[in-house]
């Protein structure tokens, strides 16, 4: 987890474009942010800060 939203956002963009998968950046409710593939995220949809889709122009 990362406490820095800027770092999590940059990591999410990098992972999405490197792996060519959809990735979400989410807030875990304790002040941290996480990044994971969209297909594996099963948390609260309201906690998603951003979703990266490498196939979207």
N, C-alpha and C positions, 0 to 999 in steps of 0.2 A: 504494500500500500504506500501511497505517497500523500503527504500532507499538502503538497504543492499542486494546485490545479494546473498551472502552466506546464509543469513537468509531465503530469498525467496526460494532458491534452497532446503534447508533443509526442509522447510515447505511443499514444493511441493512433495518431496519424501515421507514425513510422511503422507500427505493426500492421495496420490495415494495408498500407501500400507495399510493404515488403512481402507479407504473406498472402496478399490479395484475398482477404477475408473481411467481413463486416465486424467491427469492433465497437464496444461501448465504453465510455468513461462514466463512472458512477460515483456517487457520494455515499459513503457507508454509514453516515449518521453520527460518527464519532469525530468528525473533522478530517478524516482521511479520504482519499480518492483512489479508485482502482480502475484497472483496464483489463478487459477480457473479451474473448470472442463473443459476439452477440448470441450465437447458438447455445452457449454455455451459461449465459446469464439467466438466473431464475429468481432474481430479487425483485424488489418493488419497482415497477416501471417509472414511478415518480422520482426515483433516486437517480435515474439516468440523466447525466449532464449533457452528453453529446454522443452521437453515433456516427462513426466513419464508415462510409461505403465506398470502397475503391473503384467500383464499377459505375458510380454516379459521376457525371461530368460537372 
